[in-house]
Amino acid sequence: MRYLVTSFFPKINLILTAKATAVGSICSPGELHAAARYLAEALVEYDLRSQEGIRDALYTPLDEVYWREDQAIKSAPNDQVLSQKIALARELRRQHFKEPERGPGGARHAVINAIRHAWLVCHEGSSVVNYARQTDSSSDHCGPLHDFIRSLTELLRTARNIDGLHREIRALDLQMHPSNKMP
């Protein structure tokens, strides 16, 4: 996997640099470098899982929270105050937080988030970040984000549904930033 990441990284770095230059981004080379590394690792894992037929675990944002709480309880098993606080927090979460019925797997979620992150880095300093999908004269989808996703997925050895990725990137950004209006 490390070999694939190191082979994907320069290509992804070039794509991000070209996009940032075309948009006129004010991001630093270090930010582009970090976004390219994150994106390369996410794409490679996603592609390898698909090629090998390894199922992707369902992404649940609370998994890490529950894991940290379990570690805290294990590190101090006799601390009743800590146990009560964790029990109260879990009960409040159970009452007020509904788990999504379905969602992308962990590797797919990482790819969606990595592409969204790279897109935002490439648009740093821009007044508008365009997530819109357009249709050309032959009714094929196009647009800046769509073409960006296509250039990234061309590196993969398995075919990807660009439209699905595009929709999920928009949905993730709306979920993370509900007050932002998307063009």
QUIKA-V825223 format. One line per field, one symbol per residue. phi: phi as a letter, one per 40 degrees, with the letter a starting at -180 (. if undefined). burial: # if it has 9 or more other C-alpha atoms within 8 Angstrom, else .. A space follows every 50 residues. Layout:
phi->???
burial->???
This chain:
phi->.cccccccdccccccccccccccgcbccccccccccccccccccccccdc ccgccccccbccdccccccccccccbcccccccccccccccccccbbbcc cbaccdccccccccccccccccbcgccbbcbcbbbcccgccahccccccc cccccccbcbccccccccccccccccbcccccc
burial->....#..##..##.###.##..#.#.#...###.#############.## #....#..#.........#...#.........#..#.............. ....####################.#..#.#.#.#.....#######.## ###..#.....#..##.###.###.........
